[in-house]
Every structure is written in structure tokens, then in C-alpha cells.
Amino acid sequence: MTGVTLTPARAVAARMVAQDWPWARDNRAAIAAHWERRRAARPAMFNGTVLMLRRWALADGILDLDLVEAEFAALLAFKDWGFPDGSVLNVFAAAVPRTRDGAFLLGEMGPQTAAAGRVYFPCGTPDRSDIAPDGRVDLAASALRELREETGLTAPEGPDPGWIVVRDGGLMALLRPVQLAEDEAEVRTRIAAHLAAEAEPELSGIVAVRKAADLDPALMPGFARHYLEAVLAGTA
């Protein structure tokens, strides 16, 4: 876990600010060429507007974030090229569903997605739909929306679970635990019905993690793997 940090936060306060992303502007031609190459392999990808993290601070358990708009093509190049610009981070909120009998559930991304075959928690980069009229960005709502859209699951009522902030190089993952009221078999049945009803589901399957041996470094990105390692070891 060298270079990876896991930090609890009781709340996240995020807002959109009117700034551009100089790196994306200066590399526009290379980004456009990269997008065309990537899209040739995944024609269903859409170059919409996403939000990137420009500034952050954590004090008194509250994570304070300033987000700026960017094209998805720029974010994709930023990730594919190894996070070459230190002025921003790829930030996203993810729900972490866990069944009553102790299984963490992750989704395997479908073949039409940019991350085809990768296995991680339901999540998505925040976008304009997450911005309120006053500029605030509701990342909890973003995480729960992605959970519902990808799996059909909703978070049960209960106390605010807070967040675990995973910082790993050029990304910051905001993980929000979701304790489900059913066992794994029941939840899998519900998710399977949801995926079967979708014309083009984002997920191609569900992967359960109960122990460290279930973690697959070839398919699971670091943020998910490090978080699960810590939880299963009792250190997070």
C-alpha cells in the first residue's frame, strides 16, 4: 500500500468553480487524437462533461472540494497517460455495498465501457447533473445514483455512514459504505433481474469479496483493492 492513504471523513462539501484546466487546453490536439483511437475500439463511449478535482482540504472530519469542468476525453487521456498533471485529481464517489452475510459486491464493467473487464464498486465521475443551482455538488447522491443505475439497488434508511477517502496517485476515491439488509444470494438475484431488464447494462456481472484471497490485482484497481485489504484486515 505504498503511497496509498485511507482517511475517514464524516462529511464531504463539494462545489463547482469557474476555472479551466490548463493541461487539457494545452494538449487538446493530442487528447482529441487519443479519443478517436479509444473510441474506435469502444464506439459507445460518449465525450460528455465531467468534473475534476482542483483543490481539496480536510479539516475537522469535513472534506472540502473545488471541482472544475472537463471533457471526458481529457480525463480518459489523463488516466491512460499516467496522470501527468499534478494540478488536478480524478475524483469520484462510489457506493460500497455489503450484504448481510458479509460479502462486498463489485461490478465487472461491460465490454462497451471504457474500463471493460475491470472490477470495482458502482461509481461514476461526477458530471453536470450533480451540480445544484448554487454550485454545490452532491457526491453522496452521485454515488447512490450510480449504485441504482448499475445494479438496481438502493441504500436502506439509517445513520449517515460517512466516507473513506482513498488517495492513490492521481486519483481520489470517496467510498461510502452501504449496508444491505439481504444475504448475497438474494441481492444477486435482484441485480441479475435488473441487468436482464437493461438493453445495454453497464455491468456484465457481479464479483463478491469475502476474504483477501478474493482480491484480483489483475482486474481490480488499486483504490478498491487497498480499501478491501484494510477492511478485511480490520484496519479501516
N, C-alpha and C positions, 0 to 999 in steps of 0.2 A: 504493500500500500504506500510505497514511497511517493511523496508529492501529492497524495490524495488526503483531503481533510473532510471529516464529517462533523458538522456542528449543529446542535439543536437550535431552533428558533421557535418562539411561541406565536409569532405573527410575521406577516410579510406585507409591507406597504410599498406598492409599485406605482409608477406614473410614467406616462409618455411625455418626452420632452422634444422640442422642435430643434433637433440638431441633425446634421447629416453624418455619414460615415466616410471619412476621407479615404480610407483604404479602398473601399468599394468604388468610389468615384475615380480614383487614380488607376484602378485596374479594370475598368469597365470592359474594355475590349477583350482582355484575356478571360474575364468572367463569362462574357457572352459566348465565346468560343467553347469554353468548358461546358456551359449549359447545353449547347447544341450537341456536343458529344454525349453527354449524360442522357439527354432526352431522347436521343436516337435509340438508346437501349431501353428506356422506360418512357414510352410516348404518353402515358397517362399523367406524368408529372406536370404540375401547374406552377408557373412562376408568379406566385402571389406576393403580398406584402407581409413580412414577419417583423417581430420586434427583437432587437438585440440589446444586451446589457452594456450600458456606457459607464455607469457609476454605481457603486454599492457600498453600504456601511452596515455594520451590525452592532447595535448598542442596546443594552437592557432587554435582550431577547427579541428585539424587533429588527428584521432585515429590511433596510431601506434601499430601493432600487430606482434608478433612472433608466428608461428604455427608449431606444430610438428605432425608427422605421428603416427597413432594408428590404431588398428583393430576396426572395428565396434562393434565386440563382447565386447571389453573392454569399449567402450563408452556406450553401452547398459547396461552393469553391473554397470558402474559408475552412470548412471541415476537411474536405478532401485534400487540401494542401497543407494540412497540419497546423492550423490556427496560426497563421503567420503575422497577425496584427495583435499586439498586446493591449490596444486601447479599448477593445470590446471583448465580451464573452458571449458564447452561445448559451442562453439561459432558457430553461423550460421547466414547467411544473408537471409532476407525474403522480398519479394515484398509485398506491402500493396495496393492492387487495390481498388480504389474508383470510383464509377460510376458518371456520370454527374449529376444524380439526388440525389447524396449524400449517397449511400449505400456502406458500406465497405463489400467486399466479402471474405469469408473464405471458406476453403475446409474441408469437412469431410473425414477423411482418410479411405481408403478401408479396407475390412476385412483381406486381405492378408498382410497388413503392420504391422510393429512393434507397431505403435500407432493407431491401428484400433479403429474407432469411435471417436477419438479426433478431435477437430475442431480448425483450426488455419490457418494462412496465408500460401500461397505457399512458401515452403522453403526446404532447404536440407543442411545437414552438408557438408562443403567443402571437396573435395577429390582431388586426383592427377590430374584429368582433369582440375582443376582450377589453377594449377601451371604452370607458364611460364618458359621458359628455363633459365631465370636469377633468378628464385626462387620467383619472385613476385606472389602473389595470388590475382586474380581479383574477389573480393567478389561481386561487382556490377554485373558482368557478371554471377556469380553463382546464384544470386537472380533472375535475369531476365530469365536465362535458366530454373530454376525451375518453374517460372511462366508460361513459354511457354510449358514446358513438361507436367505440371499438368493440365493446363486449356486451352492451345492453344492461350492464349492472349499474345500480345507483347506491350511493353511500347511505347507510342507515342513520337515523337520528341519533344524536349522542353528543358527548362533550367534544369540544374542539381538540383534535389530536395534535395540533401544532405541525411542525415541519422538521425534517432533517435536511440540512444544506450540504450537498456533496460538491466540493470543488476539485476538479481534475483537469489540470492544464487549462485549455481554452474554453472549458465549459463549466457551467454551474447548474446542477440539477436540484430542484426543490421537490423533495419527496414528502408526500402526505399520506400517512398510513390510513387505510380503510379496513376496518374490522367487519367482516361479513358474518351474518347470522346462520349461514348454512355450511354443511361439510363440502369437501372438494367435489364429490360425485354430483351433488345437487347443483352446485354452481357450474360445473362443466356442462351439465345438461341445459341449463339456462343459456349459457354462452353459445353452445352449439346451435340452439334454436335461433338465436339472434343472427349468427353468421350465415345460417342457411337461408334466412329471410332477406339477406342483403344481396343486391345484384352484383356488387363488386366489393366484398368485405375487405377492410384494411388488413385484417389478420388472416393468416392461413391456418393457425392453430394456437393452442394454449400449452404452455410448459409450466409444470409445478416444481417448486423448490422446497424441500423439507430439510435438507442437510447439505453440508459443504460439498459432498461428492456429486450433488446435482448441478453444481455450477459449471458452466461450459465456457471457458475463456475464448474459444474459437467463435462462439456465437453471441455471447453476452458482453455488451460494452462495459467498460470499467466502472462507471458510476453505479450500475445495477449490481455488479458482482461485488464491489467493495462494500456497498451498503449491506447486502445479504450476508457476506462474510462476517461483518461486525455484529449484525443482529443475531445470527446463529451462534456466534461465539459469546454472546451476552455482553458485548462492549458498546452497543449502541441502543 
